[in-house]
Structures are given as structure tokens and as C-alpha cells.
Amino acid sequence: MLPFISTILPVMPHAILKRKDWFRPDGFPIAIERRDPQEPFGLHAHEFAEIVIITAGRGTHVTGKESYPLNTGDVFVIGGSRQHDYHSMERLCLVNILFQPDKLNMRDYDLRTLPGYHALFILEPAWRQRHQFNSRLRLTPQELSILMATVDKLEEELRTRADGFKFMATAAFMQIVGHLSRCFAKAKNPDSRALLRIGEAISHLEANFQEPIDLDQLAKTAHMSKRNFMRNFQAAMGNSPIAHLVQLRVNRAASLLRRTEHSVTEIAFQVGFSDSNYFARQFRKLLGVTPSDYRQQHNRLG
């Protein structure tokens, strides 16, 4: 295994890869790029996200400021704004699964109940520098083999674009995300386990948002002091636990307003608010309209 390379690299100008150049004109938000092997590319960022799967060889992942070793079986997620490149490649082969999170609505599924999903897609990218990439996902040969079988199915659907390919390709992509999330949940190294403990707290919050939430218990789940948990949650999610909880409740309330005839007060109580006036204020703060106006707007749209 290559040692961790602690050299601080100079920040160089980088290209930004555009959606229009990497996705088909039909607008489908998933694409695959195989690199057998990876050729020199240059420092770049994207207008999309990608799952990177190292299928063979080894090399160095450069983020613009630091660099980390890569080996067969490594899997990590790159957000759109994060610049990166590959150096010191020794027969490095990889698969890039490109995707547009804003068009896939991944958070509408029960992925959010998987601690490994939060760890891989949210926490590890945010903490990569702090953990020096040690919290990345490393697949066993068997896990990698199972993953690549599904990748092959996804690639075939994207290549042929037969009738129903959007459904089949989305299903294969979600299967990949679920498989990787479950694999991360089995990680043994201490840094990965630390992320999983926070992921467990986030999963509990998102699966039980309609219930009263005890921050002390969440911190205990994450094996942290309350103060440390609050700070780490804010750093990872961009919001405090309470603000995140309110967002979850408002999102669910918006769905109920669109799909049911329940009163605003009934919906407020269903999603966990004990005060309908407070619910209305938070709803307007986050969505820009009152719950009643929101329902009327969607009723007019049919």
C-alpha cells in the first residue's frame, strides 16, 4: 500500500466539466465513464457528482491541496465543486458513475435510514482532509465483484437505451448506492466507524423526525459529548440538528399538503410539531409561502 503523502500541493487553475458535455441530450441524470487505464486528465471539478470505483492498479488522488493513495477496491464520492486529479498512476483503472443529485431525489427513498449512506455520501467527503482519506470505503474482492456485476447492468442500460431504460438504469444505480452503503456499514477501521456512529445518529433523526428528539441521546448514539456532536453535525450537514429536524418535518408536511386533504393543523401534528402556529412560521421561512397558500398553488397546478 502506498504511504499517505502529506505534501501540500500548490493550488493550480482547474477545468470545470459541464453537464452538457457528459450527459446525453435526453437529460437523463446518470452516466458512466470507464477508464482502463486512467490517462492523465488534469485538475478539474464538475457540474455533477460522481462515484469513483478503483477496479485495478494504484495511484494517487490529488484534491488540489493534498494527495492520498488509491488501491484496488477503494470507492469514494466526489461532489461537484471539489477539484481533483490522479497522479503516480500504476495501471490505475477506474469506473466513474456520474450523477446529478438534484434530479434523482435520492433523499426521497429510505436510503436516509442507512448509516452507511450518510457516511459514504455526506460525511466522508466532508471529513476527507481531517481523516487523511483513511475513512474511505475499501471493498473486499467479493464486494467489488458483486458491485461490478450491477455496474455492468447499468452500463448496458445506458448504452442501449431500450424502452424503459430510465427506470431500469435508475434501479441499477440505486442498487449500487444501497450496496455501497451496506458495505460501508461493515467497515472495521476506526475512522470509518467514527463516521458510522454519526451516520447512525443522522439516520435515527431522519427515520424518527415526527417523534420528540433528545439531543443527549443522539450524541450518545454518536459516542460524543453533546457539544462535540453538535459541532460535528453542523460541519457535516451544514445545519444544526434542530434546524435539520425542522427541515425534515417541513418537507414531509409539504408532501402531505400535496397528497392529502388533511387540515394544516392535522398535518402539523402528524409531522411532529406541537404548535400549528410555529409550524406555519417555519414552513413559510423555509418554503416562502404559508401552508395554505402552498396547498392552493399545487391545487391550481392540478
Phi, psi and omega in degrees: 000138178292141177289158175297132182259112187267002182300131174275119185268150177293143178281118183253157175301145183225153177278155174244116181283128186269146178304316186297339182268346187238354177237151182295157180298341180289354174083005180295131193272023178228138176211162179230139173230118176264139177235098182234082001266176173288129177263159175306133186237319184104155181297132184206161171232178185227161167267021182206175177254166176210146169264126180253126179241117178275113186263341180193160175075198179205168181182200182232130177266121183253128182257004182105327179241328182223169179221150186222151181285148176236141177221165179306132180098349178289139177224133178208165183246136177246121175284163186300321187273353185276117180281145180199170180197175179235131179234171174049046185280129176240090183053039181288121177240141182207163174239129174255121172259107182273137179208156180249098185304325183293341181258351184261344179052046184299331183282354176282346181264175182276019171305327184294348177273357181263114177304325180295330177294312179298320182296315186282317189267339184240307189283311183300314176300323182288331185253012186302315181293319181297320183267002180053037176070005181288343180268010179294163177277129175240111182279146170287162177305321179293316178297321179294321179296315178298317180299313186292333175297320179287324176300319178299319178296316179299315181298321179295318178297319180290331180284311185280326181051046177288170179306132180082009185296329182297317178294313184293320180291320178296319179298318179294319179298314180296326176296321177297313180298317179295317179298314180295322179296318178293322178297319180298325181296342180262004182300146185253336188289149188302321181293320177294320179296324178298318178294322181296324180296320175291322177300323178296320178295318179295318179298318178298317180297316184284331180278340184234033187297336182279353180263159173301136184250131179256109182296327177297321180290321176299316179297322178295320177301322180277000182059044181225160168292159181300318182296317181292321178298314180301317181294316182289324177297314179301317181295321185279319189258347181079006180214158172288161176305320181293317179296322178295319179298315179299319179298317178300315182294319179294319178299316180293321179298319179299320178297316180293324177296325179285325193254347184232171177255010180299150179291161179301318180295317178300317181294320178303315180290323181298323184269000172115358177276136178263354182226114184293329178292318177297319177303313182298321179294316180292322178298313180293323179298320185272324185250353173085357178220163176286160176304319181295316179295322179300314180297317181297319179300316182286330174295322179293331179278357178086000000 
